[in-house]
């Protein structure tokens, strides 16, 4: 079985894909012959399409390889939750225009995670069968409770002496509350720090409000300070693309290049939580975002071709799905969905959610998404009624509008988004922004692939395989 969709490379370009995640870009006449089962064995594309599983094999060989590929693509479904998010506080020193969290003032009480809840959450972490665990600290501003972060990390590391898991730590922070002692702890315990920089100074200051109205100056000063302690690669950043930012794709990319970042993640504004209240002022339709993304990606590709290497991180995730059978660990783009199966969120109040977006929805009063509390075992959380409800929309290949989509082998299901935006986990793909976004992005990438520009393919393969661009000597070949 294969699926197809038109591309705008020419008037006669069709993308076909199958359940193995293989794809081909064909003229419509070849696609029609393939569909009818009458593609001649002496056709120039026959052997290629046979090898990729688009043509029925005359013998039954190769089934083991096909099963292995399918097993690899869906491996995340049975590995257990690998990403564990600790929301240690809702307090924050910023009041960002697009924030999706019900942030609390610095002086607020009752908005921090207790040590008791933190310890119980650590127990839930180690109940996961996943051999690779990432513990991420979020807020609010998590650095306001660095004492709790320190306690959690030391508890995890002590426990892991007998568990023997692969453990990674990360923290999302404005950087403003991190001093020398905190940054040295981050360095010594390999805590990966992620921050937000929304573009040039005027854009950043307009969108990321702080009490002293100097968010850009403080953030970039702290970026330099943090890098001096944790190392240049120890801090990454991403912008949130608002309506103002749509008009300046090159300026935003140039800001990241000038600040010495090796990557940029062009993130649209959130459709969750409190961000919904500001969408009328700073939002846009998905078509505008896709146009922005196409222009920004063209510019990034031109920079790479000219020797300025910078990765667009979301393209890299999608390209890994296209070029390899290996997952990207990006939980929002899995089928079966990553909600609960790939990620758990331990909120400051002890509630447990299947995704960060679910706890954001809960903050606005949507109580449907709680799996339970940190007092419940992992089996109880994953066996909850909420998980059974989300499972109805968790497998993209079975959903109306996805089952016949040519991009579904590389895409995923997002039942939390569809339940939030459209009322139930299955949703309506015809009006889904999740689908509009990914259909648009996949078309952009596949049209670049179809044009087969050597510089672009070299960049794409470097991103997909997470290798330096100079390692890709020939298209399709990476240095061992």
C-alpha positions in Angstrom: 0.0 0.0 0.0 1.2 3.5 -0.7 -0.2 7.0 -0.5 0.4 10.0 -2.8 0.2 13.8 -2.9 1.0 16.4 -5.5 4.1 18.6 -5.2 4.5 22.0 -6.9 8.0 21.2 -8.3 6.4 21.0 -11.8 2.9 20.4 -13.0 3.6 16.7 -13.0 5.3 15.8 -9.7 3.8 13.3 -7.3 5.2 12.2 -3.9 4.4 8.6 -3.0 5.2 7.0 0.4 4.5 3.7 2.0 4.3 2.2 5.5 8.0 1.4 5.6 8.7 5.2 5.4 10.1 4.9 1.9 9.3 7.6 -0.6 9.7 8.5 -4.3 8.9 11.6 -6.4 7.4 10.4 -9.7 5.7 11.7 -12.8 1.9 11.2 -12.6 2.1 8.7 -15.4 4.4 6.4 -13.5 2.3 6.8 -10.3 -0.8 5.7 -12.3 1.0 2.7 -13.6 2.3 1.9 -10.1 -1.2 2.2 -8.7 -2.7 -0.1 -11.4 0.1 -2.7 -10.8 1.3 -2.5 -14.4 4.7 -0.8 -14.1 7.0 -2.7 -16.5 10.0 -4.4 -15.1 12.2 -2.7 -17.7 11.1 0.8 -16.6 14.1 2.8 -15.4 12.5 3.3 -11.9 11.3 -0.3 -11.5 14.2 -1.6 -9.5 14.3 1.4 -7.3 10.6 1.1 -6.5 10.9 -2.6 -6.0 13.7 -2.1 -3.5 11.6 0.4 -1.6 8.6 -1.8 -1.4 6.3 0.0 -3.8 6.2 -3.0 -6.2 5.0 -6.4 -5.0 8.0 -8.7 -4.8 7.8 -11.9 -7.0 9.2 -13.8 -4.1 8.7 -13.4 -0.3 12.3 -12.4 0.4 13.0 -9.2 2.4 10.1 -9.6 4.9 12.6 -9.8 7.8 14.2 -6.5 6.8 10.8 -4.9 6.4 9.7 -6.1 9.8 13.0 -4.7 11.3 12.4 -1.3 9.7 8.8 -1.2 11.0 10.0 -2.3 14.5 12.6 0.5 14.5 10.2 3.2 13.4 7.8 2.3 16.2 10.3 1.4 18.9 9.4 4.4 21.1 5.9 2.9 21.7 7.2 0.2 24.1 10.3 1.9 25.6 8.3 3.8 28.2 8.3 7.5 29.1 11.8 8.8 28.5 11.2 12.5 29.0 10.2 13.6 32.6 9.3 17.3 33.1 9.5 18.7 36.6 7.6 22.0 36.9 9.3 23.2 40.1 7.6 26.6 40.3 5.1 28.8 38.5 6.8 31.9 39.7 8.6 34.0 37.0 10.3 37.4 36.6 9.0 37.8 33.0 5.6 38.6 31.6 6.0 37.5 28.0 3.3 38.4 25.6 2.8 34.9 24.2 3.3 32.9 27.5 1.2 29.8 27.6 1.6 29.2 31.4 -0.4 30.7 34.2 2.7 32.4 35.6 2.8 33.7 39.2 4.6 36.7 40.7 8.0 36.3 42.3 6.3 36.9 45.7 3.5 34.4 45.2 3.1 31.5 47.7 1.8 28.0 47.1 3.2 27.9 43.5 6.4 25.8 44.2 6.8 22.0 44.1 7.4 20.5 47.6 10.3 18.2 48.3 7.8 15.4 49.1 6.2 15.7 45.6 9.7 15.9 44.0 10.8 12.7 45.7 7.6 10.9 44.7 8.1 12.1 41.1 11.6 10.7 41.1 10.1 7.3 42.1 7.8 7.5 39.1 10.8 8.4 36.8 12.6 5.2 37.7 9.4 3.1 37.3 9.7 3.8 33.6 11.4 0.9 31.7 13.2 3.3 29.4 17.0 2.9 29.6 17.5 6.5 28.5 15.9 9.2 30.7 15.8 13.0 30.2 14.8 15.1 33.2 13.8 18.6 32.3 13.1 21.5 34.6 10.5 24.0 33.7 8.4 26.8 35.3 7.7 29.7 35.5 11.4 30.3 36.0 12.9 27.1 37.4 16.1 28.8 38.5 14.0 30.5 41.3 14.0 27.0 42.9 17.5 25.9 42.1 17.7 24.4 45.6 15.0 22.0 44.6 16.6 21.3 41.2 19.9 20.5 43.1 18.0 18.2 45.4 16.3 16.3 42.5 19.5 15.9 40.5 21.5 14.6 43.5 18.6 12.2 44.4 18.5 10.9 40.8 22.2 10.5 40.5 22.4 8.6 43.8 19.5 6.3 42.8 21.1 5.8 39.4 24.3 4.3 40.9 22.3 1.1 41.2 19.8 1.6 38.3 22.5 2.2 35.6 20.3 4.3 33.3 21.6 6.9 30.8 20.5 10.2 32.4 20.3 13.6 30.8 19.3 16.8 32.5 18.0 20.0 30.9 16.5 23.3 32.1 14.4 26.0 30.4 15.4 29.4 31.8 15.5 33.1 31.1 19.1 32.9 32.5 18.5 36.0 34.6 18.4 34.1 37.9 21.5 31.9 37.4 24.6 33.0 39.3 28.0 31.5 39.4 27.2 28.7 41.9 24.2 27.6 39.9 26.0 27.7 36.6 28.9 25.7 38.0 26.5 23.1 39.2 25.0 23.0 35.7 28.5 22.5 34.3 29.4 19.8 36.8 26.2 17.9 36.3 25.9 18.4 32.5 22.6 20.3 32.7 21.7 21.4 29.1 20.2 25.0 29.3 17.6 26.3 26.9 16.6 30.0 26.8 14.5 32.3 24.6 15.8 35.0 22.3 13.0 36.3 20.0 15.1 38.2 17.5 16.8 41.6 17.4 16.7 43.8 20.5 13.5 45.7 19.7 11.6 42.5 19.0 12.9 40.7 22.1 12.2 43.6 24.5 8.7 44.1 23.0 7.7 40.4 23.5 9.6 39.4 26.6 8.7 41.9 29.3 10.8 42.0 32.5 10.5 44.5 35.4 13.6 46.5 34.4 12.5 46.6 30.7 16.0 45.5 29.6 15.3 41.9 28.7 17.6 41.8 25.7 20.5 43.4 27.4 20.3 41.2 30.5 19.7 38.0 28.4 22.6 38.5 26.1 24.9 39.5 29.0 23.8 36.4 30.9 24.3 34.3 27.8 27.9 35.4 27.6 28.3 34.8 31.4 26.7 31.3 31.2 28.8 30.3 28.2 32.0 31.3 30.1 31.1 28.7 32.8 29.1 25.9 31.1 30.8 26.2 27.7 29.6 27.7 24.4 27.5 24.7 23.4 26.0 24.4 26.9 23.2 27.0 26.1 20.8 26.8 23.2 18.0 29.2 22.4 14.8 29.5 20.3 12.6 32.3 19.2 8.8 32.3 19.4 7.5 33.6 16.1 4.8 36.3 16.6 3.0 38.4 14.0 5.7 41.1 14.2 8.4 38.4 13.6 6.7 37.2 10.4 8.1 40.2 8.5 11.7 39.6 9.5 12.9 36.0 8.9 16.4 37.1 7.8 16.8 39.4 10.8 15.9 36.7 13.3 18.2 34.2 11.7 21.0 36.8 11.6 20.5 37.5 15.3 21.2 33.8 16.0 24.2 33.8 13.7 25.6 36.9 15.3 25.2 35.5 18.8 27.1 32.4 17.8 24.3 29.8 18.0 24.7 26.6 16.0 20.9 26.1 15.7 17.6 27.9 15.6 14.1 26.4 16.2 11.5 28.5 14.4 8.7 27.9 16.8 5.1 29.3 16.1 3.1 30.8 18.9 1.3 28.3 21.1 -2.3 27.3 20.7 -2.4 26.3 24.3 -3.2 27.7 27.7 -3.0 31.4 28.4 -1.4 32.0 25.0 -4.9 31.7 23.5 -5.8 35.0 25.2 -3.1 37.0 23.2 -3.5 35.4 19.8 -5.8 38.1 18.5 -3.0 40.7 19.2 0.1 38.7 18.1 -1.3 35.7 16.3 -1.7 34.8 12.6 -3.0 32.0 10.5 -0.9 28.9 9.7 -0.6 29.9 6.1 1.4 33.0 7.1 3.7 31.0 9.3 4.4 28.5 6.5 5.3 31.4 4.1 7.6 32.8 6.8 9.2 29.4 7.4 9.8 28.8 3.7 11.6 32.2 3.4 13.6 31.6 6.6 14.6 28.1 5.5 15.8 29.4 2.1 18.0 31.9 3.8 19.4 29.3 6.3 20.2 27.0 3.4 22.0 29.8 1.5 24.0 30.6 4.7 25.1 26.9 4.9 26.0 26.8 1.3 28.2 29.8 1.9 30.0 28.2 4.8 27.9 29.6 7.7 26.6 26.4 9.4 23.4 26.8 11.4 20.7 24.1 11.8 17.0 24.8 11.6 16.1 22.3 14.4 12.6 21.5 13.4 13.6 20.7 9.8 16.3 18.5 11.2 13.7 16.5 13.2 11.4 16.1 10.1 14.4 15.2 7.9 15.5 12.5 10.4 12.0 11.0 10.0 12.3 11.2 6.2 15.8 10.0 5.7 16.1 7.3 8.5 13.9 4.8 10.3 15.2 6.1 13.7 13.1 8.3 15.9 14.1 11.9 16.8 12.8 11.6 20.5 10.6 14.5 19.6 7.5 13.4 21.6 5.0 15.7 19.8 5.7 13.9 16.5 5.1 10.2 17.2 2.6 7.6 16.3 1.5 6.1 18.7 1.5 9.5 20.3 4.2 10.5 22.8 1.7 11.9 25.3 2.0 9.7 28.3 3.9 7.0 26.4 6.9 9.2 25.8 6.6 12.0 28.3 5.2 12.7 31.8 4.9 16.1 33.4 5.0 16.4 37.2 3.3 19.7 38.0 4.3 21.9 41.0 1.1 20.8 42.8 1.7 17.1 42.4 -0.6 16.5 39.5 0.7 14.4 36.6 0.0 15.2 33.0 0.8 13.4 29.7 2.3 16.4 28.0 3.4 20.0 28.8 0.5 21.2 26.7 -1.9 19.2 28.8 -0.8 21.0 32.0 -1.1 24.3 30.2 -4.7 23.5 29.3 -5.3 22.5 32.9 -4.1 25.9 34.1 -6.9 27.5 32.1 -9.5 25.2 33.7 -9.6 22.3 31.4 -9.4 19.4 33.9 -9.7 16.6 31.4 -6.0 15.8 31.1 -4.7 14.9 34.6 -3.5 11.3 34.7 -3.4 11.3 38.5 -0.9 12.5 41.1 2.7 11.7 42.0 1.3 9.4 44.7 0.1 7.0 41.9 2.4 4.4 40.4 3.4 4.6 36.8 1.1 1.7 36.0 -1.8 3.5 37.5 -1.0 6.7 35.6 -0.7 5.0 32.3 -3.7 2.9 32.9 -5.9 5.9 33.8 -9.1 6.8 32.0 -7.4 9.9 30.6 -4.8 7.7 28.9 -7.5 5.5 27.5 -9.4 8.5 26.2 -6.2 10.0 24.6 -5.5 6.6 23.0 -8.5 7.0 20.7 -6.6 9.6 18.8 -3.0 8.4 19.3 -2.3 6.3 16.2 -2.1 8.6 13.1 -2.3 5.7 10.6 -5.8 5.0 11.8 -7.2 8.5 11.9 -9.5 10.1 9.3 -7.5 12.4 7.1 -4.2 10.9 8.2 -4.6 7.3 7.1 -4.4 8.3 3.4 -1.9 11.1 3.8 1.4 10.7 2.0 3.2 12.4 5.0 1.9 10.1 7.7 4.9 7.7 7.8 7.0 10.8 8.9 4.4 12.5 11.0 2.6 11.8 14.2 -0.6 12.1 16.2 -1.2 14.8 18.7 -4.3 13.9 20.7 -3.7 16.6 23.3 -3.7 19.4 20.7 -6.8 18.0 19.0 -8.7 17.5 22.3 -7.8 21.1 23.4 -8.5 22.8 20.1 -11.3 20.6 18.7 -12.9 18.9 21.6 -11.7 15.3 21.3 -8.4 13.4 20.7 -9.4 12.4 17.1 -10.3 15.9 15.9 -10.9 17.1 12.4 -7.8 17.1 10.2 -9.4 19.4 7.6 -9.3 22.3 10.1 -6.4 21.2 12.3 -3.5 23.7 12.6 -1.3 20.7 13.6 -2.0 19.2 10.2 -1.9 22.5 8.3 1.5 23.1 9.8 3.0 19.7 9.1 1.6 19.4 5.6 3.1 22.7 4.8 6.5 22.0 6.3 6.7 18.5 4.7 5.8 19.9 1.3 8.6 22.5 1.6 11.1 19.9 2.5 10.1 17.4 -0.1 10.1 20.0 -2.8 13.7 20.9 -1.8 14.5 17.2 -2.0 12.9 16.9 -5.4 14.9 19.8 -6.8 18.0 17.9 -5.8 20.3 20.9 -5.4 23.6 19.3 -4.1 24.2 22.0 -1.5 20.7 21.7 -0.1 20.9 17.9 0.0 24.3 18.0 1.7 22.9 20.4 4.4 19.7 18.3 4.8 21.7 15.1 5.3 24.0 16.7 7.8 21.0 17.8 9.8 19.2 14.5 9.6 22.3 12.5 10.6 23.5 15.1 13.1 26.9 15.3 11.5 29.1 18.3 10.5 28.4 19.4 7.0 32.0 18.6 6.0 31.4 14.9 6.8 28.9 14.7 3.9 31.3 14.2 1.0 28.8 13.0 -1.5 25.0 13.1 -1.5 23.9 10.0 0.4 27.3 9.3 1.9 28.5 10.4 5.4 32.0 9.8 6.6 32.2 6.8 9.1 
